[in-house]
Amino acid sequence: MDAATNQTGGTSDTGYDKRDSNKEAGLEMTRRNLRSTPTRRSLLLGTAGAAGVLVTAGLPVTTAFAATAAESYVQTTGERILAIANSGSSSSNKKSQFLSLLNSRAATWEIAHHVLGSHSGWWESLGGTSAKNTYAGLVMKYIAKAFITYLDEIAGESFEVTRSSGETVTSRVKFADGRSPITVGWRLYSVSGSYKVFNVTVSGVSMIGTARTNFSSIIRNNGIGNISDMQAYLRNNT
């Protein structure tokens, strides 16, 4: 598995403020694009009008909608997770494969910062890029270890995106044995149109929400008073 890297921000040692600025700029660009992009309803109406002209002219008509960038990103990621779940590998191999996928397609810095909760100030105490990458890598290992228990649950036949709204995407896993499909929700992080996964929710269970709750308990129950203690705990328990 690849080491955790700064997936969505620059490599400056100026820290998280710059990444926040980049995030806001990316989000504002996304909002402007969404406001200027025709809705699916308007596209449908426009296509229907064009179809009428083609039918009148005796020409065949094919109507298709291209997936959004967010939907395509989730579709690819979901298919790769499903492939790991169905691989038949040992739990340790699945964990390694999932961790590699997590490091390459997740917003590692944003997640590592968020799960600290009320202790988010510790993030800045890490200092430069290298230290933040090291800590983020430990957080990804922790999440991979926790999330691996859900892989058997989503070892289904197919994965498909069902709808999206901006950076929020909903999908489902279908099963060949007749079980009801499982809903998987995705929250993406966007900077200038480049997506990373910020959160995944499986059957109502949030990956990042669970990690944040667990981190709060770990800090409280183990007398952890700083980021160095937190890193030591993660090294010994992942």
C-alpha positions as CSV (number, residue, x, y, z in Angstrom):
1,M,0.0,0.0,0.0
2,D,1.1,3.5,-0.9
3,A,2.1,5.7,2.0
4,A,-0.5,8.4,2.8
5,T,0.2,11.6,0.8
6,N,-1.2,15.1,0.6
7,Q,-3.9,14.2,-1.8
8,T,-5.8,17.5,-2.3
9,G,-3.5,20.3,-1.2
10,G,-0.1,21.6,-2.0
11,T,3.1,20.6,-0.4
12,S,3.8,23.9,1.3
13,D,4.8,23.8,5.0
14,T,2.4,26.7,5.6
15,G,-0.1,24.2,6.9
16,Y,-3.8,23.8,6.8
17,D,-4.9,27.4,6.2
18,K,-3.6,27.3,2.6
19,R,-5.5,24.1,2.0
20,D,-8.6,25.6,3.5
21,S,-8.3,28.5,1.1
22,N,-7.9,26.1,-1.8
23,K,-10.9,24.2,-0.6
24,E,-13.1,27.3,-0.5
25,A,-11.9,28.4,-4.0
26,G,-12.7,24.9,-5.3
27,L,-16.1,24.8,-3.7
28,E,-17.0,28.3,-5.0
29,M,-16.0,27.2,-8.5
30,T,-18.1,24.1,-8.1
31,R,-21.1,26.2,-7.0
32,R,-20.7,28.6,-10.0
33,N,-20.5,25.6,-12.4
34,L,-23.6,24.0,-10.9
35,R,-25.6,27.3,-11.2
36,S,-24.6,27.6,-14.9
37,T,-25.1,23.9,-15.8
38,P,-28.5,23.0,-17.2
39,T,-30.6,20.8,-15.0
40,R,-31.4,17.2,-16.1
41,R,-35.0,18.4,-16.6
42,S,-34.0,21.2,-19.0
43,L,-31.7,18.8,-20.8
44,L,-34.5,16.3,-21.1
45,L,-36.9,18.9,-22.5
46,G,-34.2,20.1,-25.0
47,T,-33.5,16.5,-26.1
48,A,-37.2,15.8,-26.5
49,G,-37.5,18.8,-28.8
50,A,-34.6,17.7,-30.9
51,A,-35.9,14.1,-30.9
52,G,-39.2,15.4,-32.4
53,V,-37.3,17.0,-35.3
54,L,-35.3,13.9,-35.9
55,V,-38.4,11.7,-35.9
56,T,-40.1,14.1,-38.4
57,A,-37.1,13.7,-40.6
58,G,-37.3,9.9,-40.4
59,L,-34.0,9.6,-38.5
60,P,-33.3,7.2,-35.6
61,V,-33.1,8.7,-32.2
62,T,-30.9,7.7,-29.3
63,T,-31.1,9.5,-25.9
64,A,-28.3,9.2,-23.3
65,F,-27.0,11.2,-20.4
66,A,-23.4,11.4,-19.5
67,A,-22.5,10.7,-15.9
68,T,-21.2,13.7,-14.0
69,A,-17.5,13.8,-12.9
70,A,-18.5,13.1,-9.3
71,E,-20.7,10.1,-10.4
72,S,-17.9,8.7,-12.6
73,Y,-15.4,9.0,-9.7
74,V,-17.7,7.2,-7.3
75,Q,-18.5,4.5,-9.9
76,T,-14.9,3.7,-10.4
77,T,-14.1,3.8,-6.7
78,G,-17.1,1.6,-5.8
79,E,-16.3,-1.0,-8.4
80,R,-12.7,-1.2,-7.1
81,I,-14.0,-1.7,-3.5
82,L,-16.5,-4.3,-4.7
83,A,-13.6,-6.1,-6.5
84,I,-11.6,-6.2,-3.2
85,A,-14.7,-7.5,-1.3
86,N,-15.2,-10.3,-3.9
87,S,-11.6,-11.2,-4.3
88,G,-11.7,-14.2,-1.9
89,S,-8.4,-12.9,-0.4
90,S,-7.6,-13.2,3.3
91,S,-8.7,-10.4,5.6
92,S,-5.2,-9.1,5.9
93,N,-4.8,-8.9,2.1
94,K,-8.2,-7.2,1.8
95,K,-7.1,-4.7,4.4
96,S,-3.9,-4.0,2.5
97,Q,-5.7,-3.6,-0.8
98,F,-8.4,-1.3,0.8
99,L,-5.7,0.8,2.5
100,S,-4.0,1.3,-0.8
101,L,-7.2,2.4,-2.4
102,L,-8.0,4.7,0.5
103,N,-4.6,6.4,0.3
104,S,-5.0,7.0,-3.5
105,R,-8.6,8.1,-3.6
106,A,-9.5,9.6,-0.2
107,A,-9.0,13.2,1.1
108,T,-6.4,12.0,3.6
109,W,-5.5,15.3,5.2
110,E,-9.0,16.5,5.5
111,I,-10.1,13.2,7.1
112,A,-7.2,13.1,9.5
113,H,-7.9,16.7,10.6
114,H,-11.7,16.1,10.9
115,V,-11.6,13.0,13.1
116,L,-9.7,14.9,15.8
117,G,-13.0,16.6,16.6
118,S,-12.7,19.1,19.5
119,H,-8.9,18.4,19.4
120,S,-8.6,19.6,15.8
121,G,-6.0,22.2,17.0
122,W,-3.5,19.4,17.4
123,W,-3.4,19.2,13.6
124,E,-1.5,22.5,13.4
125,S,0.9,21.4,16.1
126,L,2.2,18.8,13.6
127,G,4.0,21.5,11.7
128,G,5.1,20.7,8.1
129,T,3.9,18.5,5.3
130,S,6.0,15.4,6.3
131,A,4.6,15.2,9.8
132,K,1.1,15.7,8.6
133,N,1.5,13.0,6.0
134,T,2.8,10.6,8.7
135,Y,-0.1,11.2,11.0
136,A,-2.6,11.0,8.1
137,G,-1.1,7.7,7.1
138,L,-1.8,6.3,10.6
139,V,-5.4,7.5,10.5
140,M,-5.9,5.8,7.2
141,K,-4.6,2.6,8.6
142,Y,-7.0,2.9,11.5
143,I,-10.0,3.5,9.2
144,A,-9.0,0.6,6.9
145,K,-8.9,-1.7,9.9
146,A,-12.3,-0.5,11.1
147,F,-13.9,-0.5,7.6
148,I,-12.7,-3.9,6.6
149,T,-15.5,-5.5,8.6
150,Y,-18.0,-4.0,6.2
151,L,-16.4,-5.5,3.1
152,D,-18.1,-8.9,3.5
153,E,-21.4,-7.0,3.8
154,I,-21.0,-5.3,0.5
155,A,-19.6,-8.3,-1.4
156,G,-22.3,-8.1,-4.0
157,E,-22.9,-8.7,-7.7
158,S,-22.9,-5.2,-9.0
159,F,-22.3,-1.5,-8.0
160,E,-24.2,1.4,-9.5
161,V,-24.6,5.1,-8.9
162,T,-28.3,6.0,-8.5
163,R,-28.2,9.8,-8.1
164,S,-26.1,12.8,-7.2
165,S,-26.2,16.4,-6.1
166,G,-23.0,18.3,-6.4
167,E,-20.4,16.5,-4.3
168,T,-22.9,14.1,-2.7
169,V,-23.5,10.8,-4.5
170,T,-25.8,7.9,-3.7
171,S,-25.1,4.4,-4.9
172,R,-26.2,0.9,-4.3
173,V,-24.8,-2.6,-4.2
174,K,-27.0,-5.4,-5.7
175,F,-26.9,-9.0,-4.8
176,A,-27.4,-12.1,-6.9
177,D,-29.1,-14.1,-4.1
178,G,-32.1,-11.9,-3.9
179,R,-31.1,-9.8,-0.9
180,S,-32.3,-6.2,-0.9
181,P,-29.7,-3.8,-2.3
182,I,-27.5,-1.9,0.2
183,T,-27.3,1.9,-0.1
184,V,-23.9,3.4,0.0
185,G,-23.6,7.2,0.3
186,W,-20.5,9.3,-0.7
187,R,-19.4,12.7,0.2
188,L,-16.6,14.0,-2.0
189,Y,-14.1,16.8,-1.5
190,S,-13.4,19.0,-4.5
191,V,-10.7,21.4,-5.4
192,S,-10.9,22.8,-8.9
193,G,-12.9,19.9,-10.2
194,S,-10.5,17.2,-8.8
195,Y,-12.4,14.8,-6.5
196,K,-11.4,12.8,-3.5
197,V,-13.6,10.8,-1.1
198,F,-14.2,12.5,2.2
199,N,-16.8,10.1,3.6
200,V,-18.6,6.8,2.9
201,T,-21.8,5.7,4.5
202,V,-22.8,2.1,4.4
203,S,-26.3,1.2,5.5
204,G,-26.4,4.4,7.5
205,V,-23.0,3.9,9.2
206,S,-20.6,6.8,8.5
207,M,-17.0,5.9,8.1
208,I,-15.7,9.3,9.2
209,G,-18.4,9.9,11.8
210,T,-17.6,6.5,13.4
211,A,-13.8,7.3,13.3
212,R,-14.4,10.8,14.9
213,T,-16.5,9.3,17.7
214,N,-13.9,6.5,18.3
215,F,-11.1,9.0,18.4
216,S,-12.9,11.1,21.0
217,S,-13.3,8.0,23.2
218,I,-9.7,6.9,22.7
219,I,-8.4,10.4,23.7
220,R,-10.6,10.5,26.8
221,N,-10.1,6.9,27.9
222,N,-6.3,6.8,27.4
223,G,-5.4,10.1,28.9
224,I,-4.0,11.3,25.5
225,G,-3.0,14.9,25.8
226,N,-1.3,15.8,22.5
227,I,-0.8,14.7,18.9
228,S,2.4,12.8,19.8
229,D,0.5,10.6,22.2
230,M,-2.3,10.0,19.6
231,Q,0.3,8.9,17.0
232,A,1.8,6.5,19.5
233,Y,-1.6,5.0,20.2
234,L,-2.3,4.6,16.5
235,R,1.1,3.0,15.8
236,N,0.4,0.4,18.6
237,N,-3.2,-0.3,17.5
238,T,-3.2,-0.5,13.8
